[in-house]
């Protein structure tokens, strides 16, 4: 919020309520982000990351090597 001059306590109270609500929203967003981060580091999620990432790369490199060996033998 920008600096402003207040003419009544009601204006101050209104802005304080708005700021408090924004703070609460930010806290809830952080809680959601933290829960998402925790979920990503749980064993099933890590295993699926390893399986999907590393195993696919290994399988692809093995397949390319296999094809290249077959081509070289011919």
C-alpha positions as CSV (number, residue, x, y, z in Angstrom):
1,X,0.0,0.0,0.0
2,X,1.1,3.5,-0.7
3,X,1.7,6.1,2.0
4,X,-1.5,8.0,2.7
5,X,-2.9,10.4,5.1
6,X,-5.8,9.1,7.2
7,X,-8.7,11.3,8.2
8,X,-10.4,8.8,10.5
9,X,-9.7,5.8,12.6
10,X,-12.2,3.9,10.5
11,X,-9.9,4.3,7.5
12,X,-7.0,3.0,9.5
13,X,-9.0,0.0,10.8
14,X,-10.1,-0.8,7.2
15,X,-6.6,-0.8,5.9
16,X,-5.3,-2.9,8.9
17,X,-8.1,-5.4,8.2
18,X,-7.1,-5.6,4.5
19,X,-3.4,-6.0,5.4
20,X,-4.3,-8.7,7.9
21,X,-6.3,-10.6,5.3
22,X,-3.4,-10.3,2.8
23,X,-1.0,-11.7,5.4
24,X,-3.4,-14.6,6.2
25,X,-3.7,-15.4,2.5
26,X,0.1,-15.3,2.1
27,X,0.5,-17.7,5.1
28,X,-2.0,-20.2,3.6
29,X,-0.2,-20.1,0.2
30,X,3.1,-20.8,2.0
31,X,1.5,-23.7,3.8
32,X,0.2,-25.1,0.5
33,X,3.6,-24.7,-1.1
34,X,5.3,-26.4,1.9
35,X,2.9,-29.3,1.7
36,X,3.6,-29.7,-2.0
37,X,7.3,-29.7,-1.4
38,X,7.0,-32.3,1.4
39,X,4.9,-34.5,-0.9
40,X,7.5,-34.4,-3.6
41,X,10.1,-35.7,-1.2
42,X,8.1,-38.7,0.0
43,X,9.5,-42.1,-1.0
44,X,6.8,-43.0,-3.6
45,X,7.2,-39.7,-5.3
46,X,11.0,-40.0,-5.3
47,X,10.8,-43.6,-6.6
48,X,8.5,-42.5,-9.4
49,X,10.9,-39.7,-10.3
50,X,13.9,-42.1,-10.4
51,X,11.9,-44.6,-12.3
52,X,10.5,-42.2,-14.8
53,X,13.7,-40.1,-15.2
54,X,16.7,-42.3,-14.7
55,X,15.3,-45.6,-16.0
56,X,14.0,-44.0,-19.2
57,X,17.4,-42.5,-19.9
58,X,19.2,-45.8,-19.1
59,X,16.7,-47.7,-21.3
60,X,17.1,-45.2,-24.1
61,X,20.9,-45.3,-24.0
62,X,20.9,-49.1,-23.9
63,X,18.5,-49.2,-26.9
64,X,20.7,-46.8,-28.9
65,X,23.8,-48.8,-28.0
66,X,22.1,-52.0,-29.0
67,X,21.0,-50.7,-32.3
68,X,24.5,-49.2,-33.0
69,X,26.1,-52.6,-32.2
70,X,23.7,-54.3,-34.6
71,X,24.5,-51.9,-37.4
72,X,28.2,-52.2,-36.9
73,X,28.1,-56.0,-37.1
74,X,26.5,-55.9,-40.5
